[in-house]
Amino acid sequence: MYSPRTILAIETSCDDTSVAILMGRKVLANITYTQAIHEQFGGVVPELASREHDLKIALCVEAAFKKIGWESNEQGMTKIDAIAVTQGPGLMGSLLVGLTFAKGLALSWNKPLLGINHMDAHIYANFIDHEIAFPFLAIVVSGGHTQLVRVTAPFEHEILGKTRDDAAGEAFDKSGKILGLAYPAGPEMDKLAQKGDRSFLNLPIGLKNEGLDFSYSGLKTAVLYAHNNLVEKHGSGYITAHINDICASVSHAITEALVVKTQRALKVHPNIKQVVLAGGVSANSMLRSKMEELAKQLGFVLAYPKMEYCTDNGAMIGITAQLMPIGSTELNLASLELQAYARG
């Protein structure tokens, strides 16, 4: 299944500039620069993100080569078999920085260029450290996507359910903003929730009894109302005093929807014996704990990436490229930008 290639992989879909070098499944280097500039705005500013990528991408490539003792020139070039780059979806300016840089390397080094779908890469990040058997169910949860995907073979996907409005990661971040947490709020909320009582607030679980789709917009509204009511009754200090409990309640509502839908999907597809978590929210400790318990109850095999492979990273782009058949997925360099627009 894995192609014995050494791949330089580039990821610039949002606000993380990441470059990895993989030899088969082995990650030799995975360098990620996370842009801190967006914290003051409470979210990613696309123009600033693309400028930061432009400043850091060459440095990340050099750092990746340096980590494994290779030169990022002709000497290192001879050891690279192909270049892989995120093709979409993502922020257009950010994508084009990575695409243009990768295109320049491919042309100057005379190497094949592989375009990778960002969401595919989150799923296949699990293949770095796990043996995954087809068919499997992928729970893809990030700041921009929430999906249940049935994967029957490499790159053969069927979306069983998706969000009708907001994504799980967005629900974490927006709820955290209401509570006064810094952006991105998801990781901090996870830490606080581990010390809290998830039953403190009775928050809605979107579409709990309906199909396989998700909805988180109502939860965000409920968090806002609950916050305002608590402040009105008890003062702002009450929020601070009970922040762990509130975060636990919010985390429970977000993750419970994922658990319920997963259980329902497995009933519909009883031949699936393996489930993988994918995307930035797959790092959430409550989600992992609940899914581990569900795996014990239903008897399926659960896998999730190491923390460094949950958020946007070059390694997930590289492993996805390794799964592609040799010679059948090279991009037309002249139309690369149009490909990005088409899939973004």
N, C-alpha and C positions, 0 to 999 in steps of 0.2 A: 504493500500500500504506500509506503514512504519512498520517495525518490531520493537516491543517494547524492543530493546536491548540497553545495554550500551556498547559502543565500544571504544576501544583504537585504534586510527588510526595513521599510520606512513607514511610520504612522504619524499623520498630521491631520486627523479628521476634525479635531476640536481644539483643545487648549493644552494638550500634551504633545511635546515633540519627542519622538522615540525612535531609536535605531537599534536593531538587533542583528546579530550574525548567528546563523544556525547551520550546523553540519548534521544533516538528517534531522532527527528529533532532538539532538543535543543543542542546547542554547549556550553558545560560547560567550556571548555578550548581549546585554539588554539594557541600554542606556536610555533613561527617560528624564526629560526636563519638564517639570510642571510649572506652568506660568502662575505666579503669585499676583500678578498685576490686576486680576479680575476680582480679587477679594473685596476691594474698596467699592465695587459696583454691585456686589451681591449676585453676580452672574457673569457669564462669558460675553465679552464685547467682541464681536467678530473681527472688526478692523484691527483691534489691538492684538488679537490672537494671531492673525496672519503675519503681522509685523514681527511678533516674537518668534514665530516659526522661522521666518526669513533670517533672523539674527542667530538662531541657535542650531539650525539643522546641520550645517557643515561641522560645527563643533561636536555635535553628537556623533556624527559619522567618525570623526577623528578619535573621539573617546572610545568608541566601540572597537576600532582597530587597535588602539593603544592597549586596551584591557587584555587582549589576547596576544599582544606582542607582535602584531603585524603592522606594516607601514600602510598608511592610507594613500598610497600612490601606485605606481606600476607593479611593485612587488606584491602588495596586497591584492591588487586587481587580478593577478593571475590565479589567485586562490578562490575567487568568487565565480560561481557558475551562473548565477542569475540574480537579478534585482527585483524585489517585490515591493509594491507600494499600495497604500490604501487608495482605492478608486472612488469610494463613496459607500454609503451616504455620509454626510458631514457638512461642516461649514464650507461654503464654496471657496472663500479666500484661503482658508487653511488647507483645504485639499489641493488647490492649485500650487501652493508653495511646495508641498511634497511631491506632487506629480511632476512639476517642472524640474525640480532638483533630480528626481529619479530618472527622468527622461534624459537630462544632461549626462548623468553618469552612464546610463545605458549606451548612449551614442558615443561618448568618448572612450568607454572601455570595451565597446563592441560586445555587450552582453544582452541576453534576452531580458525583457521587461514584463513582469507579471502583474496584472491589475487584480487587487483583492477587494472583495466586498467586506466592509467593516463589520457587519453583523454576522456574516459567516465566520469571520475570524474570532469573534467572541466565543462562538460555539466550539470551534476547533482548538481553542486554547487548552481545552481539556485533554487534547491528544498529546500534549507535551509530556505529561507525567502519568497518564492513565492509559490502560488498555480499554478502548471503548468498542462495544459490540453493536452492530446494526441489527435491527432498527433501535433507535433510542429517542427519548423525549428530551428536548432542550427547553429550559426555562430561561429566556433571555430577558434580563432586567437591567436597565440602565437609566440614565437621565433622560434619554429621548425615546426609549423603546421598552415595551413590555409585551412579550410574545410567548406563546406555547407553540413549539415547532416539532413536528414529527420528522425525523431524519432517517431515511431508509437506506441511503448509500451516500458516499461523498458528494456533496453539492446537490443532492436530491432531497428537497425540503418541501414540507406541506405545513403552512401556517394554520394551526387549529384554532387559535384564539389570539386576540390582540387588544390593546387598549382602545377604547372609544373616544378618549379625550387625553388625559395626562398619563405620563409614565410613572412607574413606581419611584424611580430616582428623583423625578421632579417633585413628587409628593413628599419625599423626605426633605429635599432642599427647601421647598416653599413652606412646609410646616415648621422647619427649623428657623426660617427667617421670621415667621410670626412669633416664635418663642425667643427671638433675639440671639440665635446662634449664628456664628460666622459662616460664610460661604466657603466651600461646600459643606452643608450641614449634616449630610448623611453619616460620615464617619464619627463625628462628635455625638450625634444623636444615638448611634449604636453604643458608644461607650457609656453614655449616661443611662441608657435603657437597661443595661446589664445590672444596674443597682436599683431599679425601680419596680413598681407594682403595675403590671400591665392592665389590671382591672380598675385602676384609678378613674379613668374616663371610659364611658361607654360610647365608642365611636363607630360609625357605620362601616360595614365591609361591603364595598361596591359590588353589585350584581352577584351577591353571594349565592342566590338560588337560581341563577339564570345562565345557562350555557357556559361557554369557555372564554368569553370576552371579559375584559377588565374595565373598570372605571374608577378614577381617583379624584375627579374634580369635586365630587360631593364631600369627600373626606377632608380636603383642604378647607372647604367652607365650614365644615363642622369643627375643625381645629380652631379656626378663626373665631367662631361664635363661642366655643368653650373657653378660649383664652380671654375674650372680652368679658364674658360673664364672671369668670373667676376674679379678674381684676376689679370689676365693678363691685363685687360682693366682699372681697377680702383685701384688695390692694395689690399693687405690682409685686410686692415682696412675697406674696403667696406663690406666684409663679416660680420665683427663684427657689423658694423652699421646697417646692414639689416638682422641680424640673425633671428629676430622674423618673418619677412616676408618670408625668405627662409624656415624656419621650418613650417610655415603655408602652404606654397606651397607643401612641401613634404608630410605633414600630409593629405592635401586634396587629393593628388594623390593616396595615400595608402588607405584611407578610402572610397574614391569615388568608387573604384573598388569593395569594399565589399557591398556598397549600391546598385550599379548597378546589381550585381549578385544576391543579395537577392531579389530585385524586380523581376528579371527574373525568379527566382526559384518559387516565389509565383504565378506567372502567370501560370507556368507549373503545380503547385499543389494548385489549388484554395481552396481546402478544409482545408488548414492549416490556422488557425486563431491566432496562437501564435508564436512568434519568441523570441529566447533567445540568448544573447551574452555570450561567454565563452572564457576563456583563458586570459593570461596577457594583451593582447591588448584590451580586453573588458573594461579596465579601462580608455581607451583614451577618453577624453572629446569631441573631434570632432566627433568621431565615435558614441558615445552615442547621441549627439545632432542630427546628421544626421539621425540616426535610429529612434529617437523619432519623427522627422518630417515625415519620411516615414510612420511610424505607423499611424500618423494622416491622412495622405493622403490615405492610403490603408485600414485603419480600422482594423489592427491587434493589438493584445496585445503584448507589448514588455516587456521583463524582462532581468535584468542583475544583477550579484552578487554584494554584498558590496565589497568595495575596498580590504578588507583583504582576500576575497575569490576569487579574480581574479587571482592573481599570485599563484604559487605552494603552497599548504597548506594542513595540515592534515585534516581540517574540510571537505574538498571536498571528501577526501578518506572515511571519516566516513559516510557521508550522502549517498554515493554510496553504501557502505556496508549495510546501513539500507534498501535500496531498494531491496536487494537480498533476495530471499526466504530462510527462516530458514532451515538449514540442507542440502541444495542442492548445496552449493558453497564452501564447505571446501576444502582446498588444501591438497594434499598428501605431508606431510612435507619432506619426503625423496627425492622427485623430485622437490622441490621448486626452486632450482637454475636453473634446466633445463627449468622450466616454464618461468623463467625470460629471458633466452637466446632465447627461442622460440618466445616470444612476444616482446622482445626489438628490 
